Amino acid sequence: MRTDILKINSNNSIIKNSTLNPVKRKKIYWLLQIFGWTFLIALNLIIYSSFKTLTFGDFVVGAVMVFFGISLTHIYRRYIKKKSWTSLPLKKIVPRILIASLVIGFLIFIPAFATSYLLGLEEETKHFTASIISGILNLSSIVLFWSLIYFAIHYFENSQRAEIESLIFEAAVKDFELKTLKAQLNPHFMFNAMNSIRALIEEDPQNARDAITKLSNLMRYTLKIERSETVLLSEELRTIKDYLDLEKIRFEERLRYNIQSTSEADRVEVPPMMVQTLVENGIKHGISKITNGGEVTVDAKVIANNLVIEIRNSGNFDGEAFKNSSGFGVANTKHRLNLLYGGDASFNLLNENNSTVLAKLKIPSGGSKQ
């Protein structure tokens, strides 16, 4: 539970760190408001100056437009947030933006026109109505431009947040699935090991004591892997040897095994219990069904930056029979490899010849420890 809380807090920190600090965000917003409106109105005055000489009154009217532009778009922004426009579909946002831009443009024009009239800047002309309409449309276009920038920023931020949350959710699902798979593996493995010991207790107490020692090693290993997604191959192979020694006591001369690994392969990290489960499958579906028993071999080496593990067992792989069995070793292996490595890992199970089944794992060796 403690670990889960830490993970949740860590995930929340990632989301918070992906957005600006509220104080800094507010400061940037007001700087952009002041600069943006000042720049746009100044640009309008520069264009206007090409038709007539600017007066002090024109700058006063420009200042009024800047003030009401900032004030009314700020109110507009608060209304957008209150009504959650940013979460609406595009077909509903567009008409709202167009109407709001016209209304706010008109509201900015009224005090600007009144100021211009009081300063005596308005002259009676035959194009008086057209100049009013063009003034309203000009200011409305500025508000529309403001709206497009505002919604574009929010769309970008929301898409980033959604992507981060999606990645966090995907990671959480993978972590849960891996823990679930390991929870399935441990009881499955321990059940078989206990059966081996039970068969020995009355027949051979000394071997039973040895088996209990090996079982304690295995239990210690399973406790350790609860906190790990991967373990060194050398540790996994030691566990396999203990397991095979237990099974060898049960099968006696019917079971022979050989484990080989290079020093480079030993340092590569692998999913815990994965190789052991495949060895267990080989005994359960292969050797245990052969009257004279058979052999299990594990061969591990690094080839072209990949750890290649080949597990061979006596027997014959029947794909159709396997599909109808209750075993989950192969499906489990494929699922775990996909969760941990994606397409960089592979697993194949096939009949190498008429009497040998080959399970072949390929895992990236980038996680090796020196």
N, C-alpha and C positions, 0 to 999 in steps of 0.2 A: 504493500500500500504506500509506504514511504517513497519508494522508487517511482510509482505512478504519479504521485503528487509532484515530485521533482520534474518529471517529464512534462506534465501539464504546465507547470510554471515556466519551464524552458520554452515550450511551444508558444505560450502567451508572450514571452519576451521577444521571440522572433517576430511575431506580428506587430508588437509595439515598436520594435526597432526599425521595422520596414516603413514606418510613417514618421513624419516630422513631429518633434515635440510640440504640444499644443501652444505654448507661449511663442515659440519660434514661428510656428505656422501662422498665428494671429498677426505677428509683426510683419511677416512677408506679405500676408493678405492686404494689410493697410498700405504698405509701401507700393504694392502693385496697383491698388485702387487709386492712390494719389498720383503716382507717376503716369498710369495709363490714361486717366481722365485728363490730366494736365497736358499730356502729349497730344491726345486726339483733338482737344479743343484748340490747342496751339496750332496744330496742323490745319484746322479749319480756318483759323484767323489768317494764317499765311496764305492760304488759297483765296480767302476773301480780300486780302490786301492787293491782289492782282487786278481787282475791279475798282477799288477805291482806296483812298488814303485812310489808314486806321487812326482813330482818335482814342483818347483816354477812356471815353465811354465804351468803346468796343472791347477794351480790355476788362472793364468792369463787368460787362455782360458775359464775357468769357469766364470770368471768375465765378459769376453766379451759376453758370452752366456746370462748371467743375464741381462746385459745392453741392448743387442739387443732384448732379449725376452720381457723385459718391454716396450721398445720403440715400437717394431712392433705390440705387442698385444694392445698397447694403440691406435695406428693408426687403427688397426683392429676394436677396439671398436667404434671409431668415425665413421668408415665406416658402421658398423652395425646400429648405430643410424641414420645415414644419409639415409640409404636405408630402414630403418624401418623393419629390419629382425625379430624383436621380435613380430611383428604383423602378420607374415606370418604363414600359416598352417605348420604342422610338416613335411609333405611330400616335402615341398619346402625348409625348413630350413636344413634338414639333408644333402642333397648333397652339399649345400653351405658351411656348416661347414666342411665337409670332404675335399673339395677342398681347402678351406681357410687354414685349418690346414696343409695340405701338402705344400702349397705355402709358408706359414710363416715359417714352419719348415725348408724348403730349404733356405729361406732368412736368417734365424738365423745361419744355418750351414756354409754358405759362409764366413762371417767374422771370425767365430770360426776356420774354417779350415785354412783360410789365416794366422791367428795369430799363429796357431799351426805349420804351414809350415815355417813361418819366424823365429820361435823360435827353429826350427830344431827338432820338436817332431814327425814329420811324418816320418815313415820308409817305404822303399819299401818292400812290401810283396806280396805274390801271392793272398792274400785276400784283397788287397787294395780297389778294387771296392765294395766288399761286406761290408767293414768297412764304406765306404762313404754312401752306401745305408742304413745300419743299423743306422748310425749317424743321417741321415735325418729323418728316421722313428721314431727314439727315440725322437727327438725334436718335430716332428709333433704330436706324441702321447701326449707330454706335452701340446702343443697348443690345442689339441682336449680336453684334460682334463680341461684346462682353459675355453674353449668354453662351455662345459657342465655346469660348475659351473656358468658362467655368465648368460646363458639362464635359468638355474634353478632358480637363484635369481630373474630374471625379471619375470619369470612365476609366482613365488610365490607372488611378489609384485603386479602384474597385477590382479591376482585372488583376492587378498585382496582388492585392489582398486575397482574392479568390484563388490565385495560383499558389500562394504560400499556404493557405488553409488546405488546399487540395493535396499538396505535398506532405503536409503534416498529417492529414487524415490517412493518406496512403501509407506513410511510415508507421502510423499507429496500427493500421490494419495488418501490415506485414509483421510487426512486433507481436501482435496478438496471435496471428496464425502460427508464427514460429514457436511461441510458448505453448500453444495448443498441440502442435505436432510433437514437441518434446514431452508434453504431459502424456501423450498417447504412447510414446516410445518407452518411457521408463517403466510403467506397469507391465507392458508387454514383455520387455526384456527380463524384469525381475521374476515374473511368473515362471518363465522357462528355467531360469537359474534355480529357483526354489524347488522345482520339480526334480532337477538333477540331484540336489542335496538330499531330498526326501528319499530318493531311491537308494542312497548310500548309507544312511544312518544305521540301519540294522545289519547290512551286509559287510560293511567295512568302516568301522568307526574312525580309524586313523585317516583314511582318505576323506571321510566326512569332515573331520576337523580341518584338513587341508583345504577342502572345498569351502568351508565357512570363512577361512582366511581370505581366499580368493574372492568370495562373495562380498566380504567387508571392503575389499579394495574397489570392487565394482560399485558398491553403494556410495563410497566416498567420491568416486568419479561422477556418479549421477547427481550427487548433491552439488558438486562443483559446476557442472554444466548448466544448472538452473540459472546461473548468473552469467553465462557466456553463450554467444551466438556461434563462436568457433573455438576450436582447441588445436593444439599442435598435433600433427599426425602421429608423432612418436607416442603421445599419451593415448590416442585412440588405438594404436596398435597394441600397446600394453594391455588395454582393456580387452581387446579381441583375444589376446593370448590367454588371459585369465578365463574368459568365457569359453574358449576352446578347450582349455584344460578341464574345466567343469564338465563340458560335454564329452570329452574323451574318457573321463571316469565312467560316465553313463554308457557310452557306446563301446568302450574298451577298444579292442583291435579293429573294430569296424570304422573307426574314425582316425584319419591321419591328416596332419596339417603342416604347412610350411609358410612362414611369413618372411618376406624379404623387402627391404627398403633402403634407399640410399640416404646418406647424411643430409643431402640437400632436400630430399623429399620429407625427411623427418621434421624439418623446420617450417614446413608449410602448414598454415592453419586450415582446418576443414570443419564442416558442420559436425557437432558431436553426435555420436551414435549412428551416423549415417553408414559408415563402412561396416560397423558391427552388425547393423540390421541386415545388410546384404549378405554377410557371412551367415547370420542366423537363418535367413531365407534359404540359403544354399543347403544348409543342414536339414531344415524342416521339409522343403519341397524336393530335395535331391537325395542326399545320403541316407536319411532315415527311411526312405522307401526302397533302398537297395539292400537285398539280403546280405551281401558280403560287405556292405558299407562302401566307403570311398575316401576321396581326398579333397581337402580344401586348401587352396593356395591363395596368398595375397601378395601381389607384387606392386610396389610403388616406386615411381621415379619421376624426375622432372624432365620434360621434353619441350623445347621451344617455349619456355616461360609458362608452361602448363604442367600441373601435377596430374599424372596419369596413374590411376589405380585400377589394376585388373584383378578381379576376384573370380577364381575358377572353382567349380565344384563338380564332383561326379554326378551324373544324372542326365535328364533330358527336359528341356523347357517346352511345355505345352501351353502355347498362348491362350487357346480357348479355355482350357481347364483353369488357367490362372485367373482369367477374367471372372470366372464363376466362383472363385475362392473368396474367403473372407479376409485374406491377408491384405495389408496396406503398405508393405515395404516399398514396392516399386513406385506406386503412386505417390507415396510419402517422399521418396527420394527425389522424384521429378519436381514435385511441388516446392520442396525446400531449396533445391538448386535454383529454381526460377525466382523464388523470393529473394535469395541472397545474391545471385550473380546475373540474373536475367539471361540473355542469350550467350553470355560468355562461358557458360558451363554446359556440359552435355552428359547424358547417361544412356547407355545401351545395354540391353539384355538379349542374348541370343545363344543359339546352340553353336559352339565352336566346332564340334564334330558330333558323332553319334553318341558319345558317352560323356561329353563335357559341356557344361553351361558356363558362359562367360558374361560377367557383369563388368562393364567398363565405365569408369568415371573420369571426366576431364574437368579440372578446376583451375582457374587462374592462380598462378603461384605468386602473385604480387603481394600476398599477405604473409609471406614467409618471414621468420624472425631469425636474425643472425646470432 
